[in-house]
Amino acid sequence: MLLRLRNESPTILSLPQEIFKLLSEEKKKSPELRKLLGCKKASDLPKKIRFPPILYANFDDTKLDGLFLNSLLFMVCLKLYLLWIQ
């Protein structure tokens, strides 16, 4: 199941497949992945917070009541379910 999830993660997260083939240092420069980690500018470092912004509604990690309310999470769960039943 985890291997399948790993292989399908570009589809689940709507990201290009090529990003997941990059080396670790190259991944740090990927604008798509940096956005998921809360970087708004190229010079930003990923935020050091308890949970990554992708878990919050509208990527707004300043409001704790938005935790686990990002619509992307619901899409991930739906796609995982659809993969599971195939």
Order of alpha helices (4+ residues) and beta strands (2+ residues): alpha-alpha-alpha-alpha
